[in-house]
Amino acid sequence: MGRDMVDEPSYKLAYRFRKVLVPITPDERSQVAIEVARDFYTRYGSRIVFLYIVEYNDRSKEISQLLSKYAGDMIYELKVERLKEGETVASAILEEIKEGMYDLVVVESRGRTGVEALLYNSVSTAIALSAPTSVLILR
């Protein structure tokens, strides 16, 4: 084996993405984001924080059921925040990103891209454009 070869996997990502924020909603579309978070947790030992922003009706029970179904035996933190007056879902998530000093944010796209995403206030687009950290958008 050459001098530059390593016989064990190198986990540079483990140091890069230690704290990961995953905003989720109480529907099955969040399944993919939860599974990606579980992968970061399992492979790299990332600390995972799920964030649920309550807009109208608090559906925290459904969030708990979703996490029970897809998070497996992963250890995580769940934050539930109620939307404040004048706030949008994107601004609430961005505030959490800044306060929590996350290394990565994993968000799901609801399908809008380009100008359409800007016109219809896409949460994932707003986060990608404004977050002070890395953003992984799942499609």
TAZIGI-V606400 format. One record per pair of residues at least 12 apart in sequence whose C-alpha atoms are under 8 Angstrom apart, sorted by the first residue. I is the first residue (numbers start at 1). J is the second residue. D is the distance in whole Angstrom. If there is no record, write none. Layout:
i & j & d
I & J & D
I & J & D
This chain:
i & j & d
11 & 44 & 7
13 & 44 & 7
14 & 43 & 8
14 & 44 & 4
14 & 45 & 7
14 & 46 & 7
16 & 103 & 7
17 & 44 & 8
17 & 46 & 6
17 & 103 & 5
17 & 104 & 6
18 & 44 & 8
18 & 45 & 7
18 & 46 & 5
18 & 47 & 6
18 & 102 & 8
18 & 103 & 6
19 & 46 & 6
19 & 47 & 5
19 & 48 & 6
19 & 49 & 8
19 & 101 & 8
19 & 102 & 5
19 & 103 & 5
19 & 104 & 7
20 & 37 & 8
20 & 46 & 7
20 & 47 & 6
20 & 48 & 5
20 & 49 & 6
20 & 102 & 6
20 & 103 & 6
20 & 104 & 5
20 & 105 & 6
20 & 106 & 7
21 & 48 & 6
21 & 49 & 5
21 & 50 & 6
21 & 51 & 7
21 & 97 & 7
21 & 102 & 6
21 & 104 & 6
21 & 105 & 5
21 & 106 & 6
22 & 34 & 8
22 & 37 & 7
22 & 48 & 7
22 & 49 & 6
22 & 50 & 5
22 & 51 & 6
22 & 105 & 6
22 & 106 & 5
22 & 107 & 6
23 & 50 & 6
23 & 51 & 4
23 & 52 & 6
23 & 53 & 8
23 & 93 & 7
23 & 105 & 8
23 & 106 & 7
23 & 107 & 6
24 & 50 & 7
24 & 51 & 6
24 & 52 & 5
24 & 63 & 8
24 & 107 & 8
25 & 52 & 6
25 & 53 & 8
25 & 63 & 7
26 & 59 & 7
26 & 60 & 8
26 & 62 & 6
26 & 63 & 5
26 & 66 & 7
27 & 62 & 8
27 & 63 & 8
27 & 66 & 8
28 & 66 & 7
30 & 108 & 7
31 & 66 & 8
31 & 70 & 7
32 & 138 & 8
33 & 106 & 7
33 & 107 & 7
33 & 108 & 7
33 & 138 & 7
34 & 67 & 7
34 & 70 & 6
34 & 71 & 6
35 & 70 & 7
35 & 71 & 7
37 & 106 & 8
38 & 71 & 6
38 & 72 & 8
38 & 74 & 7
41 & 74 & 7
42 & 74 & 8
47 & 76 & 7
48 & 75 & 8
48 & 76 & 5
48 & 77 & 6
49 & 76 & 6
49 & 77 & 5
49 & 78 & 6
49 & 79 & 7
50 & 76 & 7
50 & 77 & 6
50 & 78 & 5
50 & 79 & 6
51 & 78 & 6
51 & 79 & 5
51 & 80 & 6
51 & 81 & 8
51 & 93 & 8
52 & 78 & 8
52 & 79 & 6
52 & 80 & 5
52 & 81 & 6
53 & 80 & 6
53 & 81 & 5
53 & 82 & 6
53 & 83 & 6
53 & 89 & 7
53 & 92 & 8
53 & 93 & 8
54 & 80 & 7
54 & 81 & 6
54 & 82 & 5
54 & 83 & 6
55 & 82 & 7
55 & 83 & 6
55 & 89 & 8
60 & 80 & 8
89 & 123 & 7
90 & 123 & 5
90 & 124 & 8
90 & 126 & 6
90 & 127 & 6
93 & 127 & 8
94 & 127 & 7
94 & 130 & 8
94 & 131 & 6
97 & 131 & 7
97 & 132 & 8
98 & 131 & 8
98 & 132 & 7
102 & 133 & 7
103 & 133 & 6
103 & 134 & 6
104 & 133 & 6
104 & 134 & 5
104 & 135 & 6
104 & 136 & 7
105 & 133 & 7
105 & 134 & 6
105 & 135 & 5
105 & 136 & 6
106 & 135 & 6
106 & 136 & 5
106 & 137 & 6
106 & 138 & 7
107 & 124 & 6
107 & 135 & 7
107 & 136 & 6
107 & 137 & 5
107 & 138 & 6
108 & 124 & 7
108 & 137 & 6
108 & 138 & 5
108 & 139 & 6
109 & 123 & 8
109 & 124 & 6
109 & 137 & 6
109 & 138 & 6
109 & 139 & 5
110 & 122 & 8
110 & 139 & 7
111 & 139 & 7
113 & 125 & 8
124 & 137 & 7
